[in-house]
């Protein structure tokens, strides 16, 4: 079964429909466009952060969560739960 990736126009239409069905009824068209654009920027920022994290992982610049968690707990004098 093929999946359909919506075009930008279709995605914007879906966004508008969801907004108008909820809080968007009180917003002007300009406010809705600003909201859409800020959402797009947030998605680009998130993707960039994920790509950076993957690059760090591939380059060996990461530490296991348990090691970092243990270090933070020692530093602040917190004890483990359990």
N, CA, C and O of each residue as an XYZ file, in Angstrom:
328
protein
N       0.843     -1.177      0.000
C       0.000      0.000      0.000
C       0.890      1.243      0.000
O       1.728      1.401      0.888
N       0.722      2.094     -0.951
C       1.539      3.305     -1.072
C       1.045      4.367     -0.088
O      -0.153      4.519      0.153
N       1.998      5.079      0.458
C       1.628      6.179      1.346
C       1.654      7.478      0.555
O       2.399      7.618     -0.414
N       0.836      8.413      0.981
C       0.733      9.698      0.299
C       1.367     10.771      1.173
O       0.885     11.049      2.271
N       2.445     11.371      0.688
C       3.040     12.499      1.381
C       2.340     13.761      0.890
O       2.403     14.087     -0.296
N       1.670     14.473      1.803
C       0.935     15.658      1.355
C       1.880     16.745      0.842
O       2.999     16.907      1.328
N       1.398     17.472     -0.144
C       2.148     18.632     -0.612
C       2.113     19.686      0.481
O       1.352     19.570      1.442
N       2.933     20.710      0.333
C       2.933     21.786      1.334
C       1.560     22.449      1.412
O       1.089     22.787      2.498
N       0.926     22.630      0.265
C      -0.407     23.241      0.240
C      -1.421     22.360      0.967
O      -2.263     22.864      1.711
N      -1.340     21.036      0.751
C      -2.254     20.124      1.441
C      -2.001     20.128      2.943
O      -2.943     20.120      3.735
N      -0.734     20.141      3.333
C      -0.398     20.174      4.759
C      -0.906     21.472      5.399
O      -1.409     21.457      6.522
N      -0.773     22.585      4.685
C      -1.266     23.867      5.199
C      -2.789     23.835      5.316
O      -3.352     24.348      6.284
N      -3.444     23.240      4.345
C      -4.902     23.129      4.384
C      -5.342     22.306      5.603
O      -6.293     22.668      6.295
N      -4.641     21.200      5.856
C      -4.958     20.371      7.018
C      -4.721     21.147      8.313
O      -5.523     21.078      9.244
N      -3.604     21.891      8.359
C      -3.288     22.719      9.523
C      -4.405     23.730      9.770
O      -4.869     23.891     10.899
N      -4.836     24.419      8.692
C      -5.911     25.413      8.828
C      -7.203     24.776      9.322
O      -7.885     25.331     10.184
N      -7.536     23.616      8.778
C      -8.761     22.939      9.187
C      -8.725     22.606     10.680
O      -9.708     22.800     11.395
N      -7.577     22.102     11.139
C      -7.456     21.787     12.570
C      -7.537     23.038     13.431
O      -8.179     23.038     14.481
N      -6.881     24.111     12.979
C      -6.895     25.354     13.743
C      -8.297     25.947     13.808
O      -8.754     26.348     14.878
N      -8.974     26.002     12.679
C     -10.315     26.591     12.634
C     -11.291     25.758     13.454
O     -12.240     26.290     14.030
N     -11.056     24.455     13.506
C     -11.930     23.592     14.303
C     -11.707     23.777     15.798
O     -12.522     23.337     16.610
N     -10.595     24.434     16.167
C     -10.319     24.627     17.595
C     -10.104     26.115     17.869
O     -11.037     26.909     17.748
N      -8.903     26.488     18.229
C      -8.615     27.863     18.647
C      -8.480     28.839     17.497
O      -8.536     30.050     17.709
N      -8.303     28.339     16.281
C      -8.052     29.205     15.141
C      -9.217     30.070     14.719
O      -9.034     31.019     13.956
N     -10.399     29.768     15.191
C     -11.578     30.567     14.818
C     -11.437     32.006     15.257
O     -12.039     32.902     14.664
N     -10.650     32.237     16.291
C     -10.490     33.599     16.813
C      -9.255     34.289     16.256
O      -8.984     35.438     16.604
N      -8.511     33.620     15.409
C      -7.265     34.173     14.878
C      -7.484     34.734     13.476
O      -8.315     34.246     12.710
N      -6.721     35.760     13.170
C      -6.770     36.341     11.833
C      -5.983     35.457     10.873
O      -5.183     34.635     11.318
N      -6.193     35.606      9.557
C      -5.396     34.845      8.597
C      -3.893     35.081      8.786
O      -3.097     34.151      8.657
N      -3.507     36.322      9.091
C      -2.089     36.625      9.302
C      -1.534     35.862     10.500
O      -0.415     35.350     10.456
N      -2.325     35.790     11.569
C      -1.874     35.048     12.750
C      -1.724     33.560     12.447
O      -0.795     32.912     12.928
N      -2.636     33.030     11.653
C      -2.554     31.614     11.295
C      -1.333     31.333     10.427
O      -0.684     30.299     10.586
N      -1.015     32.242      9.513
C       0.179     32.070      8.684
C       1.428     32.131      9.553
O       2.349     31.335      9.372
N       1.464     33.084     10.511
C       2.615     33.171     11.432
C       2.759     31.893     12.240
O       3.868     31.396     12.436
N       1.641     31.365     12.706
C       1.651     30.121     13.477
C       2.189     28.969     12.628
O       2.988     28.166     13.107
N       1.757     28.888     11.380
C       2.238     27.858     10.448
C       3.733     27.985     10.247
O       4.461     26.993     10.293
N       4.189     29.209     10.023
C       5.617     29.408      9.768
C       6.452     29.094     11.000
O       7.536     28.523     10.880
N       5.968     29.456     12.178
C       6.735     29.143     13.392
C       6.774     27.629     13.598
O       7.773     27.095     14.081
N       5.690     26.935     13.235
C       5.646     25.478     13.325
C       6.661     24.865     12.359
O       7.364     23.916     12.706
N       6.729     25.410     11.158
C       7.704     24.907     10.186
C       9.130     25.114     10.693
O       9.964     24.217     10.564
N       9.422     26.287     11.270
C      10.755     26.571     11.792
C      11.088     25.618     12.934
O      12.215     25.133     13.037
N      10.111     25.356     13.785
C      10.325     24.420     14.896
C      10.665     23.026     14.356
O      11.534     22.341     14.896
N       9.982     22.618     13.299
C      10.273     21.313     12.705
C      11.678     21.287     12.110
O      12.388     20.291     12.248
N      12.089     22.379     11.446
C      13.450     22.433     10.889
C      14.486     22.386     12.008
O      15.505     21.706     11.887
N      14.224     23.109     13.101
C      15.151     23.116     14.235
C      15.261     21.726     14.850
O      16.353     21.282     15.203
N      14.132     21.044     14.977
C      14.122     19.696     15.546
C      14.902     18.726     14.657
O      15.707     17.934     15.146
N      14.659     18.798     13.358
C      15.380     17.934     12.423
C      16.881     18.202     12.485
O      17.685     17.270     12.455
N      17.255     19.470     12.570
C      18.668     19.829     12.664
C      19.297     19.262     13.934
O      20.412     18.742     13.901
N      18.575     19.365     15.058
C      19.088     18.830     16.321
C      19.236     17.309     16.249
O      20.207     16.754     16.763
N      18.282     16.643     15.617
C      18.374     15.188     15.467
C      19.571     14.805     14.602
O      20.304     13.870     14.925
N      19.765     15.531     13.503
C      20.909     15.245     12.636
C      22.223     15.468     13.374
O      23.170     14.699     13.204
N      22.284     16.510     14.187
C      23.485     16.786     14.976
C      23.734     15.667     15.984
O      24.872     15.241     16.182
N      22.665     15.196     16.617
C      22.790     14.107     17.583
C      23.258     12.819     16.934
O      24.081     12.097     17.497
N      22.738     12.532     15.756
C      23.163     11.332     15.032
C      24.637     11.440     14.650
O      25.388     10.474     14.776
N      25.046     12.621     14.182
C      26.456     12.821     13.825
C      27.348     12.642     15.053
O      28.410     12.026     14.965
N      26.916     13.184     16.208
C      27.680     13.007     17.442
C      27.780     11.535     17.813
O      28.841     11.058     18.217
N      26.668     10.817     17.673
C      26.666      9.396     18.006
C      27.620      8.634     17.096
O      28.407      7.809     17.560
N      27.545      8.916     15.796
C      28.409      8.216     14.842
C      29.882      8.541     15.063
O      30.747      7.723     14.752
N      30.179      9.732     15.600
C      31.561     10.138     15.849
C      32.039      9.730     17.242
O      33.182      9.995     17.616
N      31.151      9.080     18.010
C      31.537      8.629     19.347
C      31.549      9.723     20.394
O      32.221      9.591     21.417
N      30.816     10.804     20.159
C      30.789     11.926     21.104
C      29.572     11.878     22.023
O      29.023     12.921     22.379
N      29.156     10.701     22.402
C      28.009     10.557     23.295
C      28.381      9.650     24.455
O      29.348      8.892     24.384
N      27.604      9.736     25.518
C      27.810      8.903     26.704
C      26.490      8.223     27.036
O      25.430      8.814     26.832
N      26.529      7.008     27.539
C      25.289      6.320     27.910
C      24.516      7.114     28.962
O      25.112      7.731     29.844
N      23.174      7.093     28.861
C      22.336      7.811     29.814
C      22.652      7.425     31.247
O      22.724      8.289     32.121
N      22.841      6.141     31.498
C      23.081      5.706     32.880
C      24.343      6.345     33.448
O      24.369      6.710     34.623
N      25.393      6.487     32.634
C      26.629      7.114     33.115
C      26.410      8.591     33.409
O      26.886      9.097     34.425
N      25.704      9.276     32.542
C      25.429     10.705     32.750
C      24.522     10.888     33.968
O      24.751     11.773     34.793
N      23.496     10.050     34.074
C      22.575     10.128     35.207
C      23.316      9.897     36.520
O      23.111     10.634     37.485
N      24.174      8.879     36.564
C      24.960      8.602     37.774
C      25.854      9.784     38.131
O      25.971     10.145     39.301
N      26.486     10.388     37.119
C      27.366     11.525     37.365
C      26.590     12.718     37.938
O      27.057     13.371     38.873
N      25.431     12.997     37.389
C      24.611     14.113     37.882
C      24.161     13.846     39.310
O      24.197     14.739     40.157
N      23.736     12.609     39.576
C      23.296     12.263     40.937
C      24.439     12.405     41.941
O      24.236     12.920     43.040
N      25.641     11.953     41.571
C      26.805     12.105     42.465
C      27.106     13.586     42.701
O      27.338     14.005     43.834
N      27.100     14.362     41.637
C      27.444     15.786     41.700
C      26.502     16.542     42.658
O      26.932     17.438     43.384
N      25.212     16.164     42.646
C      24.224     16.884     43.458
C      23.885     16.166     44.765
O      23.055     16.642     45.539
N      24.523     15.028     45.009
C      24.281     14.317     46.247
C      22.925     13.620     46.267
O      22.392     13.344     47.342
N      22.367     13.337     45.112
C      21.087     12.646     45.037
C      21.338     11.154     45.089
O      22.368     10.673     44.617
N      20.410     10.431     45.655
C      20.542      8.985     45.702
C      19.642      8.370     44.661
O      18.673      8.983     44.214
N      19.970      7.156     44.280
C      19.145      6.422     43.308
C      17.882      5.938     43.983
O      17.861      5.676     45.185
N      16.824      5.822     43.190
C      15.565      5.256     43.675
C      15.570      3.770     43.416
O      15.332      3.327     42.293
N      15.837      3.011     44.435
C      15.773      1.561     44.257
C      17.043      0.973     44.136
O      17.148     -0.244     43.982
